[in-house]
Structures are given as structure tokens and as C-alpha cells.
Amino acid sequence: MKTAVQIEVLRELLQQLDDGVNADAGGIRAFPAEAYTSPEIARREWEVMFKARPQLVGMTSDLPSPGSFLTTEDFSFPVLVTRDDQGVVRAFLNACRHRGSMVETAPKGQKSRFSCPFHAWTYDAKGALIGVPMEQQFGAIDRSCLGLIELPALERYGFLVVHPDPQGVIDPAELFEGVSEDLESWDWGRYQLAYEQTLDMKMNWKLATDTFGETYHFKRLHRDTLANNFHGDVLSYRSYARNHRMVLCLRGIDDLRGRPEADWRIEDGGFPVYFLFPNVVVNVGNKRIAVVRVYPDPNDPGRSISKISYYFDREVLAENPGFAQLFSEGFTRVVADEDYATAETTQRALSSGLMSEVIFGRNEPPLHHYHNTFRAALGEAPLPFVG
């Protein structure tokens, strides 16, 4: 985030504190409860917003050098992501072209060749078929036509992105629209993965993203945790076509009063949070980020999986690895035991069918943006204000 933008945001937060106001959506909206419970909506969301769109699979440090790889099944099928000998990130269906067995089962590692355990057909990091045992007995094949099935891949601003469709297109301008300048300035490509957590929860995936969408609950739900470090009911908010940036207000902002603006830094008074459509939330601390990827269960609208990855500046990890662990465990604990635990009760109530809608207040603008954006992706009109 550029210095001028940091100062602008911190001024805004201080003014909100002084005036006793919050970010304002302009009105109140009622959203249908079935968005969280309908099996048909869940299937459409999966097809439109996940299978047909590029997805974040990790960060630059997850593939730290040529020959490194990672595997994932976040798309409901196995994917292999590599960094080839030229440093280029590539992605493939993790399946041998002979009989379809996975060629790699380890979650991460360093390897320049991938050999199928079934018959040892072997591929390089660019997906080329380079080895076929007993080829004279197997019969004549054209190896050039039998490489791993490649998927579009992109590395940008420290993010690793893969499209689940071999014919899909990754448009970085659309993917990072509105927030690209911020993301470029953070230089997260140099951060290193420290910890990972997976939360398998009994709640719709949108309830998970909702919890990162307002500060109205900080003084109530988080009164004994986050409220010790954050001012609730204050929020700097900027929305774009599909993405958004919100900045939470740290209590340390009070120490900026009286100091020259030239000395202000966002980490002293603000906590930026970026939403990348449809399912990524990046929480930005001082030389650390928590990247949350939320996935639906296309067969169960009442289940979602959140994958939380913690990346730190290498100097922080070297100087104070204990802090990295403390921050990571504390963040996950608050999300799981407070935010998500509460959201699971919401899911149970909405699943009764007795509530027809949920209400988003004027002071919850990210929720309005999330859900009207999701509706637009499904071809539905935005919902109007009701108050």
C-alpha cells in the first residue's frame, strides 16, 4: 500500500473515531436465507464461481525454487503445480495419461521428475512424457501427444493462480481489479510459509466469508479477544467490481495523534483486509499475512472448508519464530472458536426453513458487496435497500 494511501486511510479512521461513525452502505438490505441452505444454489455456485474461474492455490514461497512442486484437490480433482527449470509456474491434471493414476501424492516437495506408481510412466516439470518402461512391448505411441494435461497458471503479486479448465483464461486485470497497486506494493513474494490450518465446518461457505465482512461484532463477540487490540464499529472500506479492501482500526492508532503524518505507517493504526472474488480473504499484519481460502461443498450447502495459510517476512521468522507460531495459533483459535462457532449456529437456524431472510445493516457494507456480487455472478439482479 502506497504511503499516500496509508495516510488517507489512517486519517479516515481517526475521523470516524472522532465523529462516532462507521463505513456506511447507504441503507439496509434483506438477503434470502436460502442462499445459505439451497442445494441448487450451492451447485450453481460451484459450477459458476469455482469450476469456471481461476483459483488461488498458494503463494510464491510455496514453490520456492525450480524443481519445487505442490499438489491440491481443492477443485474436486487432483492438480499438480510445478516450478520448472526456467522458474515458470505450471499446473496440470495430476493424472498419468496411461491409466489415470496420480503421478504425485506428496503435498509439497522438490522433484524434477514425476513417475506414476502404477507403471512408471514418467513426466518432467513441464509435463512432458519422458519415460515409458518396455515401450517396445507396449506399442508405438507419440509421446509429444501424451504429456500431462496442462491447466492455465499464473504467478502475480506473490499469488499462485490456476484455472480448473484447460481452456480457461486467467485475466490478471480482472482477477486483481481495484487492488493491484496495493498488492504490488506489499511484495508478498518474499514472504515464507510458516503454518497452515484447515477448518472443516458445518456452515455454508458464505457464512465464512461473512465473518470477515464487518467490525460491528468486535465489541460483542470478540470482547475478550480482538477487542483488546481493535476499535470496533470503525472501518475504512473501498469496493470494486468484485474485489474489495477494508481496513480495520487498531487501538494503536491513538498513538498517532500529534505525530507528523510523514511518520504514519498503516501497521501502526490499521489492519488491511483484501477480498479477492469469490473466496479469498487476505488479512495483513505487520510483516505477516493470513490467507484464508474458503471452499464450499457442492453437495452440501451446510458444509465448507477453510484453508488458512500464514506467511511471514523471512526476517521475522529468523528473529522470532515463536511469535509466528503464537500469531498463527491465536488467529485460528479466534476464527474457529468465536466466528465460525457462531456461524454454525446460524446455519442450524437457517436450515430450519423458518427464517426467510437475513438483514445486513448500513454499518456492514462488505456484506452487501459480497452477496450482490455473488448474485451477479449467478445472473441475478442486485437486491435493493429495504430501509
C-alpha positions as CSV (number, residue, x, y, z in Angstrom):
1,M,0.0,0.0,0.0
2,K,1.5,3.3,-1.1
3,T,2.4,5.8,1.6
4,A,-0.2,8.4,0.4
5,V,-2.9,5.7,0.6
6,Q,-1.8,4.7,4.1
7,I,-2.1,8.3,5.3
8,E,-5.5,8.7,3.7
9,V,-6.9,5.6,5.3
10,L,-5.5,6.4,8.8
11,R,-7.0,9.9,8.5
12,E,-10.3,8.4,7.7
13,L,-10.2,6.0,10.6
14,L,-9.3,8.8,13.1
15,Q,-12.1,10.9,11.7
16,Q,-14.6,8.1,12.2
17,L,-13.4,7.7,15.8
18,D,-13.8,11.4,16.4
19,D,-17.2,11.6,14.8
20,G,-18.6,8.3,16.2
21,V,-19.4,7.0,12.7
22,N,-18.7,3.9,10.7
23,A,-18.5,3.0,7.0
24,D,-22.0,3.3,5.5
25,A,-23.6,1.0,2.9
26,G,-26.3,3.6,2.3
27,G,-29.2,1.5,3.5
28,I,-30.4,-1.8,4.9
29,R,-30.8,-4.9,2.7
30,A,-32.6,-8.2,3.3
31,F,-31.0,-11.2,1.7
32,P,-32.7,-14.6,1.1
33,A,-31.8,-17.2,3.7
34,E,-32.0,-19.9,1.0
35,A,-28.6,-18.5,-0.3
36,Y,-27.1,-20.4,2.6
37,T,-29.2,-23.5,2.5
38,S,-30.4,-24.3,-1.1
39,P,-28.7,-27.4,-2.7
40,E,-29.5,-26.0,-6.1
41,I,-27.8,-22.6,-5.4
42,A,-24.8,-24.5,-3.9
43,R,-24.4,-26.5,-7.2
44,R,-24.7,-23.4,-9.3
45,E,-22.2,-21.5,-7.2
46,W,-19.7,-24.4,-7.6
47,E,-20.1,-24.5,-11.3
48,V,-20.0,-20.8,-11.9
49,M,-17.7,-19.3,-9.3
50,F,-15.3,-22.2,-8.7
51,K,-15.0,-24.6,-11.6
52,A,-15.3,-21.8,-14.2
53,R,-12.9,-19.3,-12.6
54,P,-9.2,-19.2,-11.7
55,Q,-8.4,-20.2,-8.1
56,L,-5.7,-19.3,-5.7
57,V,-3.6,-22.4,-4.9
58,G,-0.8,-20.8,-2.9
59,M,1.9,-18.1,-2.7
60,T,5.3,-17.8,-4.3
61,S,7.1,-19.3,-1.4
62,D,5.1,-22.5,-1.7
63,L,7.2,-23.1,-4.9
64,P,10.5,-21.6,-3.6
65,S,12.8,-22.7,-6.4
66,P,13.0,-24.5,-9.7
67,G,12.0,-28.2,-9.2
68,S,9.6,-27.5,-6.4
69,F,6.0,-28.6,-6.6
70,L,2.7,-28.7,-4.7
71,T,-0.4,-30.8,-5.1
72,T,-4.0,-29.9,-4.3
73,E,-7.5,-31.3,-4.7
74,D,-9.4,-28.1,-3.9
75,F,-11.1,-28.3,-7.3
76,S,-12.5,-31.7,-6.6
77,F,-9.9,-33.3,-8.8
78,P,-6.1,-33.7,-8.3
79,V,-3.9,-30.9,-9.5
80,L,-0.1,-30.8,-9.7
81,V,1.6,-27.4,-9.7
82,T,5.3,-27.1,-10.5
83,R,8.1,-24.6,-11.0
84,D,10.1,-25.7,-14.0
85,D,13.8,-25.4,-14.6
86,Q,13.2,-21.9,-16.1
87,G,11.4,-20.8,-12.9
88,V,8.0,-20.8,-14.7
89,V,4.9,-21.9,-12.7
90,R,2.9,-24.6,-14.4
91,A,-0.2,-26.6,-13.5
92,F,-1.5,-30.0,-14.6
93,L,-4.2,-32.6,-14.0
94,N,-2.4,-34.8,-11.6
95,A,-3.0,-38.0,-13.6
96,C,-0.9,-40.3,-15.8
97,R,-2.0,-40.3,-19.4
98,H,-1.8,-44.1,-19.5
99,R,-4.4,-45.2,-17.0
100,G,-5.1,-42.1,-15.0
101,S,-3.3,-42.8,-11.7
102,M,-1.9,-39.8,-9.8
103,V,1.7,-39.2,-10.6
104,E,2.4,-37.4,-7.3
105,T,0.8,-37.8,-3.9
106,A,3.0,-35.7,-1.6
107,P,1.6,-32.3,-0.7
108,K,4.8,-30.5,-1.5
109,G,8.4,-31.2,-2.3
110,Q,11.4,-30.9,-4.6
111,K,11.4,-33.0,-7.7
112,S,12.2,-32.7,-11.4
113,R,10.5,-35.9,-12.5
114,F,7.2,-37.4,-11.6
115,S,6.7,-41.1,-12.1
116,C,3.4,-42.9,-11.9
117,P,3.4,-45.6,-9.3
118,F,1.3,-47.9,-11.4
119,H,3.5,-48.5,-14.5
120,A,6.3,-45.8,-14.0
121,W,5.4,-43.6,-16.9
122,T,7.5,-40.5,-16.1
123,Y,7.0,-36.8,-16.7
124,D,9.2,-33.7,-16.3
125,A,8.2,-30.5,-14.5
126,K,6.9,-29.1,-17.8
127,G,4.5,-32.0,-18.1
128,A,6.3,-33.8,-21.0
129,L,6.2,-37.6,-21.1
130,I,9.9,-38.5,-20.9
131,G,9.8,-42.2,-19.9
132,V,7.8,-45.3,-20.8
133,P,9.1,-48.7,-19.5
134,M,9.1,-51.5,-22.0
135,E,7.9,-49.2,-24.7
136,Q,8.7,-51.7,-27.4
137,Q,6.2,-54.2,-25.8
138,F,3.6,-51.5,-25.1
139,G,3.4,-50.4,-28.7
140,A,4.1,-47.3,-30.7
141,I,2.9,-44.1,-29.1
142,D,3.5,-40.4,-29.8
143,R,5.0,-39.1,-26.5
144,S,4.5,-35.5,-27.6
145,C,0.7,-36.0,-27.5
146,L,0.7,-37.7,-24.1
147,G,2.1,-35.2,-21.7
148,L,0.2,-34.3,-18.6
149,I,-2.9,-32.3,-19.3
150,E,-2.0,-28.7,-18.7
151,L,-4.1,-26.1,-16.9
152,P,-3.6,-22.3,-17.2
153,A,-1.4,-21.0,-14.4
154,L,-0.2,-17.5,-13.3
155,E,2.2,-16.1,-10.7
156,R,1.4,-12.5,-9.9
157,Y,1.9,-10.3,-6.8
158,G,3.1,-13.3,-4.8
159,F,0.0,-15.3,-5.6
160,L,-0.1,-18.7,-7.5
161,V,-3.3,-19.0,-9.5
162,V,-4.6,-21.9,-11.5
163,H,-7.7,-22.2,-13.7
164,P,-9.5,-25.6,-13.4
165,D,-10.5,-25.6,-17.1
166,P,-7.7,-26.4,-19.6
167,Q,-9.4,-23.9,-22.0
168,G,-9.9,-21.3,-19.3
169,V,-8.3,-17.8,-19.4
170,I,-6.7,-16.1,-16.4
171,D,-7.0,-12.3,-16.8
172,P,-4.9,-10.7,-14.1
173,A,-6.6,-7.3,-14.7
174,E,-9.9,-8.8,-13.9
175,L,-8.6,-11.1,-11.1
176,F,-6.9,-8.3,-9.2
177,E,-9.2,-5.4,-10.3
178,G,-9.1,-2.4,-7.9
179,V,-6.4,-3.8,-5.6
180,S,-3.5,-4.4,-8.0
181,E,-1.5,-1.4,-6.9
182,D,-1.8,-2.3,-3.3
183,L,-0.9,-5.9,-3.9
184,E,2.2,-5.0,-5.9
185,S,3.5,-2.6,-3.2
186,W,3.3,-5.2,-0.4
187,D,5.9,-7.5,-2.1
188,W,4.5,-10.7,-0.6
189,G,6.5,-12.8,-2.9
190,R,9.4,-12.7,-0.4
191,Y,7.2,-13.9,2.5
192,Q,7.7,-17.5,3.7
193,L,5.0,-20.0,4.7
194,A,5.1,-20.7,8.4
195,Y,1.9,-22.6,9.3
196,E,-1.3,-24.0,7.7
197,Q,-4.6,-24.9,9.3
198,T,-7.7,-26.5,7.8
199,L,-11.2,-25.9,9.3
200,D,-14.0,-28.3,8.2
201,M,-17.1,-26.6,9.4
202,K,-20.9,-27.2,9.4
203,M,-21.8,-24.0,7.7
204,N,-22.3,-22.5,4.3
205,W,-19.1,-21.1,2.7
206,K,-20.6,-17.6,2.5
207,L,-21.1,-17.6,6.3
208,A,-17.3,-18.0,6.5
209,T,-16.6,-15.0,4.2
210,D,-19.3,-13.0,6.0
211,T,-17.3,-13.2,9.2
212,F,-14.5,-11.2,7.6
213,G,-17.0,-8.5,6.4
214,E,-17.7,-6.1,9.3
215,T,-16.4,-4.8,12.6
216,Y,-19.9,-4.5,14.2
217,H,-19.3,-7.7,16.1
218,F,-15.9,-6.9,17.5
219,K,-17.0,-5.3,20.8
220,R,-19.6,-8.1,21.3
221,L,-18.4,-11.5,20.0
222,H,-14.7,-10.7,20.4
223,R,-15.0,-8.6,23.6
224,D,-12.3,-10.7,25.4
225,T,-10.0,-11.2,22.3
226,L,-9.8,-8.9,19.3
227,A,-11.5,-6.0,21.1
228,N,-8.3,-5.7,23.2
229,N,-6.4,-4.7,20.1
230,F,-9.0,-3.3,17.7
231,H,-11.6,-0.5,17.8
232,G,-14.9,-1.9,16.8
233,D,-17.6,-0.1,14.8
234,V,-15.0,1.7,12.7
235,L,-14.0,0.7,9.1
236,S,-12.3,2.1,6.0
237,Y,-14.0,0.5,3.0
238,R,-13.4,0.5,-0.7
239,S,-15.3,-1.8,-3.1
240,Y,-14.7,-2.5,-6.7
241,A,-16.4,-4.6,-9.4
242,R,-15.8,-7.9,-7.5
243,N,-13.0,-7.3,-5.1
244,H,-12.7,-5.0,-2.1
245,R,-10.4,-3.6,0.5
246,M,-11.3,-2.9,4.1
247,V,-9.1,-1.6,6.8
248,L,-9.8,-2.4,10.5
249,C,-8.8,0.1,13.1
250,L,-6.1,-0.9,15.6
251,R,-6.1,0.7,19.1
252,G,-2.6,1.7,18.4
253,I,-4.0,4.4,16.1
254,D,-4.5,6.6,19.2
255,D,-0.7,6.9,19.4
256,L,-0.6,8.6,16.0
257,R,-2.3,11.7,17.2
258,G,0.1,14.5,17.4
259,R,2.8,12.7,15.3
260,P,3.7,14.1,11.9
261,E,1.8,12.3,9.1
262,A,5.1,11.6,7.3
263,D,5.8,9.2,10.2
264,W,2.5,7.3,9.9
265,R,2.5,3.7,8.8
266,I,-0.6,1.6,8.2
267,E,0.6,-1.1,10.5
268,D,0.6,1.3,13.4
269,G,-3.1,2.0,13.3
270,G,-4.7,-0.1,10.6
271,F,-5.2,-3.8,9.6
272,P,-5.9,-4.1,5.9
273,V,-8.1,-7.0,4.7
274,Y,-8.4,-7.8,1.0
275,F,-11.2,-9.8,-0.6
276,L,-10.5,-11.5,-3.9
277,F,-13.6,-12.8,-5.6
278,P,-15.0,-15.3,-4.9
279,N,-13.4,-17.0,-1.8
280,V,-10.0,-15.4,-0.8
281,V,-9.5,-13.1,2.2
282,V,-6.0,-11.8,2.9
283,N,-5.5,-10.4,6.4
284,V,-2.5,-8.1,6.5
285,G,-0.5,-7.6,9.7
286,N,3.0,-6.1,10.3
287,K,5.3,-8.2,8.1
288,R,2.8,-11.1,8.1
289,I,-0.4,-12.2,6.3
290,A,-3.1,-14.8,6.9
291,V,-4.5,-16.0,3.7
292,V,-8.0,-17.6,4.0
293,R,-9.4,-19.7,1.2
294,V,-13.0,-20.8,1.7
295,Y,-14.4,-23.7,-0.3
296,P,-18.0,-24.9,-0.5
297,D,-19.1,-28.5,-0.5
298,P,-21.0,-28.6,-3.8
299,N,-23.1,-31.5,-2.5
300,D,-23.9,-30.0,0.9
301,P,-24.7,-26.3,1.4
302,G,-24.3,-26.7,5.1
303,R,-20.6,-27.5,4.9
304,S,-17.5,-25.6,4.0
305,I,-13.7,-25.9,4.3
306,S,-11.4,-23.0,5.2
307,K,-7.7,-23.3,4.5
308,I,-5.7,-20.7,6.4
309,S,-2.1,-20.2,5.5
310,Y,0.3,-17.9,7.4
311,Y,3.2,-16.2,5.7
312,F,5.8,-14.1,7.3
313,D,8.7,-11.9,6.3
314,R,11.8,-14.1,6.4
315,E,13.5,-11.7,8.9
316,V,10.6,-12.2,11.4
317,L,10.8,-15.9,11.2
318,A,14.5,-15.9,11.7
319,E,14.4,-13.4,14.6
320,N,11.3,-14.6,16.4
321,P,9.8,-17.9,15.2
322,G,7.9,-18.2,18.5
323,F,5.9,-15.1,17.6
324,A,4.9,-16.6,14.2
325,Q,3.5,-19.6,15.9
326,L,1.7,-17.6,18.6
327,F,0.1,-15.3,16.0
328,S,-1.0,-18.2,13.8
329,E,-2.5,-20.3,16.6
330,G,-4.2,-17.2,18.1
331,F,-5.7,-16.2,14.7
332,T,-7.1,-19.7,14.0
333,R,-8.4,-20.0,17.5
334,V,-10.4,-16.8,17.4
335,V,-11.8,-17.6,13.9
336,A,-12.7,-21.2,14.8
337,D,-13.9,-20.8,18.4
338,E,-15.7,-17.5,18.0
339,D,-16.5,-16.5,14.4
340,Y,-17.1,-19.9,12.9
341,A,-18.7,-21.5,16.0
342,T,-21.3,-18.7,15.9
343,A,-21.8,-19.1,12.2
344,E,-22.5,-22.8,12.7
345,T,-25.4,-21.9,15.0
346,T,-26.6,-19.6,12.2
347,Q,-26.5,-22.4,9.7
348,R,-28.6,-24.7,12.0
349,A,-31.2,-21.9,12.4
350,L,-31.4,-21.1,8.7
351,S,-31.7,-24.8,7.9
352,S,-35.0,-24.9,9.8
353,G,-36.7,-23.1,7.0
354,L,-38.4,-20.7,9.4
355,M,-36.3,-17.7,8.6
356,S,-36.8,-16.3,5.1
357,E,-34.1,-13.7,5.2
358,V,-31.1,-12.2,7.0
359,I,-30.6,-8.5,7.4
360,F,-27.4,-6.5,6.5
361,G,-27.2,-3.1,8.2
362,R,-25.8,0.2,6.9
363,N,-22.7,-0.5,9.0
364,E,-21.9,-3.8,7.2
365,P,-21.1,-2.6,3.7
366,P,-18.8,-5.5,2.8
367,L,-21.7,-8.0,3.3
368,H,-23.8,-6.0,0.8
369,H,-21.0,-6.1,-1.7
370,Y,-20.2,-9.9,-1.1
371,H,-23.8,-11.0,-1.7
372,N,-24.8,-8.7,-4.6
373,T,-21.5,-9.7,-6.3
374,F,-22.3,-13.4,-5.8
375,R,-25.9,-12.8,-7.1
376,A,-24.5,-11.0,-10.2
377,A,-22.2,-14.0,-10.9
378,L,-25.3,-16.2,-11.0
379,G,-27.1,-13.9,-13.3
380,E,-29.4,-12.5,-10.5
381,A,-30.2,-8.8,-10.0
382,P,-28.8,-6.9,-7.0
383,L,-31.2,-6.6,-4.1
384,P,-32.5,-3.1,-3.3
385,F,-32.4,-1.3,0.0
386,V,-35.4,-2.0,2.3
387,G,-34.6,0.7,4.8
